[in-house]
Amino acid sequence: MRLTRAVFAVAAAAAALAVSAPAEAYPQFQLSTETARCNMCHFSPVGGGLINGWGRDEAADTISRGGDGSFLHGTWDPPRWLFLGGDFRGVAGVKHTGAEELDSLLFPMQADIYSLVKFGDFSLSITAGARGSARPRDPPAHSRFGSREHYVMWRPKTNGPYVRAGRFAAPYGLRHVDHTTYVRRDLGYYAWEETYGVSGGWVKGDDWELHASAFMRDPLLNVGWPGAGGAVMYEKRIRDETAAWGVQTKVQMSGDIDRYWAGGVGKLWLDDLDLLLLTELDFGVETVDVDGADPLLKMIGHINATYFVTRGVMVGTTLEYKHDDLNISGRDSESANLTLQYFPRAHWEIMLFGKVERVAGSAGTIGMLMLHYYL
């Protein structure tokens, strides 16, 4: 009976959600939970998406206030070759963009089902869910759903080499839950902008990891930057796995518009202060195939500080700055947000989110209450 109720609740939630802004992993849990690398908790070699058994135990015993973090709260154990999960988020809030009245918000943010099938050293991962953004106006019913990630991977162990091919986000930079951060939205990692490609790398235990990818835009969905390219990311852990630094580069070319990015990330866990600092800085060059057009020189700066108040409660703030062309004044933007996250029991999260953003002299604000449930 408990299993029947759980399956019915999941099916009803998936059917009710109609739009999705995909969320990723929480980089705040790396280092702060004595977990040196993201793939200790996730099946993906760079984190995000479906969590493994270790991640489920951490979610219950370290991150939240308790409970059973296993799939469906332990009511059913899938066979050893099958792994399942899901993320469901709903949001209520208000938005002000300069109009005289506030706009109210009430929408489902995410409805994703994860599945992974293992066969020896190989696995097949599929993420399927509702699709709200990245669709045309008055879309047909079938366009409301899709698969933003699906790939085959060879990985004998969590440490060592791996290769995967399919649709996924090429490893690069910090992947915050908030897909509107500049380091996601302006670097080609906005909602449903995952690309098709091949990626390989090596994870050297808790010491370092290297990832290299070749990719192209989804030829059917046509969302995100046009063309094809590649990305390389390297991260090194230091200070007894309480800090890390990384370097990265990304190129995407279409002939009409070519983009070149290079940057780095830094991560620092201050155990005595229960404080985690994350930062990223990227510089880019964008060229346009128009006679007389000068290259655009871009910059994005990002810093996040998260204070772990007590088990299951954390407060964070993010400051971001970007300039769309350093050669021209007045093309800069900045944003600041504040979040309060509460994990009352395993599988549940309640988050308060407030953000202020200035774009080319015009300011806007948004406030949200989000309820998150994962299978």
N, C-alpha and C positions, 0 to 999 in steps of 0.2 A: 504494500500500500504506500509506504514512504517513497519507494522508487517511482510508482505511478504518478504520485503527486508532483515529484520533482521533475519528471519528464514533461508532464503537462504544463508546469509553470515555465519551464524553459521554452517549450514550443509556443506558448502564448506570448511570452516576451519577444521572441524572435519575430512573430507575425505582427506584433503591434508596432515595432520600430520600422520607420520608413526612410530615414535618412541616416547618413553615417559620416562622421569625421574621424577617420581611423586614429587610434591612439597607439603609442609605442610603449617601450619599457620605461621604468623609472630609473634614470641614471643616478638618482640620489641614493639608491640602495647599494650601489657598488662602493666598496671600501668602508662605508659606515656600518655595515652589518658583518664585517670581517669576511666579506665575499670579494675576492680580489678581481674577478672577471665576470662579465655578464653571462657568459655561456655556462656558468656553474648552475644557474637557475633556469635558463632557457635552452630549448633544443637548437635554436638558431646559433651559429658560431659567433655572432656579434650581439646577441640579445634581442629582446622583443618577441612578441607573439606568444606561442604556447610555452607554458612553464613545465619543467620536469618534476620528478619526485622531490629532489632537493629543494627546488624553488617552492613547491607546495608546503613542505615542512617549514621552510623559513617564513613563509607568509603567515603561518599559524603561530609558530613559536617565537619569532623575533619581531616581525613587522606589525602584526595585529595584536589585539588584546586576548587572543586565544581562539579556540575552536578547532575544527578539523579542516585542514586545507586540501584534502584529497578530492578527486573528481566527484562531483555530486555529493559532497560532504561524506564520502565513504559509503553511500548506499549501494554502489555497484562498482566493481573492479573490472575494467575492460581487459581483454586478453593481453598477454605480454607483448604482442607485436603491434598493438593498437593504442594510441594515445589521443585523448580528446580534451577539448576545453572551449572556452568562449569568453567574450567580454561584452557587457551590455551597460550602456550609460544613458541616463536621461538628465536633461538640464532645464532649469527654470531661472529666469533672470531678467535684467533690464539693460538697455543700451541707449546711449546718447551720443549722437554724432553732429551736434550743432543745431538740430531742430528744436523748436520750442517745447515739444513734449517728448517724454521718454517712450521708447519702444519696448514693449514687453516681449520676453522670450520664453517659449515653452516648446521644447522639441527633443526627440531622441537623437543622441549624438553618435552612438555606436551600437552595432549589432553584428558581431563577428563570431563565427564558429570555426574552431581550429581542429584539424585532424592531422595525424602523422602515422604512417604505416611503415614499420621497419621490416627489412628483409636482409639479414646479414649485416654487412657494413654499409648498406644502402638504406635510404629512407625517402618517402614521398610525403611532402608537406603541402596542405591545401588550406587556405584561409578563405572562407566564403561568407558574404554578409550583405547587408543593405547598403545601397549606394545613393547618397543624397546629392552631394556636390558632384562635379565633373559629369553632369548630364545635360542634354539640351533642354530647352524650354518645351513644355507639354510633351514629356517623353513617353514612349510606350511603356506598358507595365513591366515588360521583361527587363528594361534598363534600370529598374530600381534595385536589382541585385547583381552581384558579380563576385569575382575572386581577385582580390588585389595582390595576393601572393600565392604562388604555386610553383614548386620546384622539386627536383630530384637532387639528392645530396649523397656523396660518398664521404664518410667520416668514420674510420675504424674506432677512434677513441675521441673523447672530449679534448685531450691533449694531442698535439701533433697536426698532421696535414688534413685538409678537407678540400673538396671541390663540389660546387653546386651549380645547377643550370635551371633557368626558368624565369619567373617574374618575382622580383624582390627589390628592395631598396639597396643600392650599392653602398657598402659601408663607408661612412664619412661623417666625422664630427659627432656632436652630442645629439641624441635623439630624444628630446623631451616629449612628454605626453601632450603638451600644448602644441598643436601643429601650426599655430599662427606665429610662433616665435620666428624671428628673422633667420636664425640659423637653420630653420626648416623651410619656411615659406619662400625665402629668397635664394636658397641653394638647391632647389629642385626636389624638395621632400615634402611638398604640401599634400593635401588629401588626394589619394588615388594617383599619385605621381610615381609609383613604383615602375621600374623599367624591366625589360627583358634582357637577360645577359648571362654571362658565365663569371663566376667568382671563385677564387681559390685563396688559400692562406695557410698559416701555421700558427698554432697557439702553443707557446712554450710555457706550459704550466701557469703559475702565477707571476712569471717573470716578464714576458712580453708577448705581443701578438702582431701579426702582419696580415693584411687583407688587400687583394688586388682584384679589380673587376673590369670587365669590358661589357658595354651595355648599349641599348638603343631604346627609344621611346616605343611604347606599346603601339603597334601599327593599327590596331582596331579601335582602341579607346581614344587615342590622340589627345591625351591629357599630359600637361607638363611641357618641359623644354623639348623642342624638336631636335632631331638628329641623333647621333651616336657619339660615344666617347668612352672614357675610362676613368677609374679612380683608384687611388692607393692610400691606405691608412696604416700607420704604425703607432702602437702604444707601448710604453715601457713603465712598469710599476717600480716604485722606489720607496724608501723609508719604511721597510718592512711591510710592504703592501698597504700603506696608509696614504700614499700619494702616487700620482701618475702624470706623465706628460706624453703628448703625442703630436705627430706631424701628419699632414695629409695634403693631397692634391687631387684635383678633379678637372677634366676637360670634357666638353660636350660641343660638337660641331654639327651644323646643318648646312653650311655653305652660305646661307643668308645671314645667320647670326651664330657666332662662335663665342663660347664662354670658357674662360680659364680661371681656375681658383687654386689658391694655396693658403694654408693656414696651420693652426695648431690648437691643441686643447690642453688644459691643465686641471687636475683634480687633487684636492687636499682634504683629508679627514683629520680634524682636530679633536681627539678623543676627550681631552680634559674639558672642552667646551661643548661637546656634543654638537659640533658644527661641521658641515660639509660645504666646501667651496668648489664650484665648477666654473670654468671660463673657456671661452673660445674666441679666436680672432682669425678672420679670413680676409684676404685681399684678392680682388678679381679684376680681370680685364675682359670687356665685352666688345667685340668688333661686329659692325654691321656692314653688309655688302651694298653700300650706297656711296656713290661718288662724292668725295669731299667730307665724308663722315669721319670724325675723329674717334678713336677708341674710348670707351667709357671706363674710367678707373673707379672701382667699387671697393667698399670696405664694410665689414660687419663686425661689431664687437658685442660680446655677450658675457655676463657674469651672473651667477646664481649662488645664493647662500641659503642653506636649509638648516634650521635648528630643530633638533629632535628633543621635544619637550619632555616626553616620557614615552614609554612603549605604546605604540599605536597612535601617537599624535606628533605631527611635525608642522612647522611654520616655515614658509619659504618666500623669498623675494627674488625677482629677476629684473635686471636692468639691461636694456639693449640699445644699441645705436647703430645706424647704418647710413651710408652715403651712396646714392645711386650714381654719382659722378663727382669725383674729388676735384675735377677741373672747373666745376660750376657751383657757385654758392646757392643756397636755398633748396637743394635737392636732398637734404638729410631728414632723417626721422629718428625718433627715440620713443621708447616705451618702458613702462615700469608696471610690474604686477606684484600682487601679494596673495599668497595662498595659505589656507588652513586646511589640513587634511587629517581626517580621523578614521582609523581602521578599527571599528568596534569589535568585530569578529572576523575570522578568516572568511574570505569571499566577498566582504563588504567594505566599501569606502564611501565616506561623505566628504565632499570638498566644497569650501567657499573660495571663490576666485574673484579678484577685482583687478582691473587693468586700466591704465591711462596711457594714451598714445597720441603723439603729435606727429602729423605727417605734413611736411611743407607748410608749417604755420597753422594748420587746422588741427584742433584737439578733439578727441573722442574718448568716451569712457564706457566700460562694460562691467557688470557685476553678475555673477552666476552662482547658483547652488547646484551641485552635481551629485547624483547618486550612481555609484558604480557597483556592479555585481559581476563576478567572474565564476565560471563553472569550476 
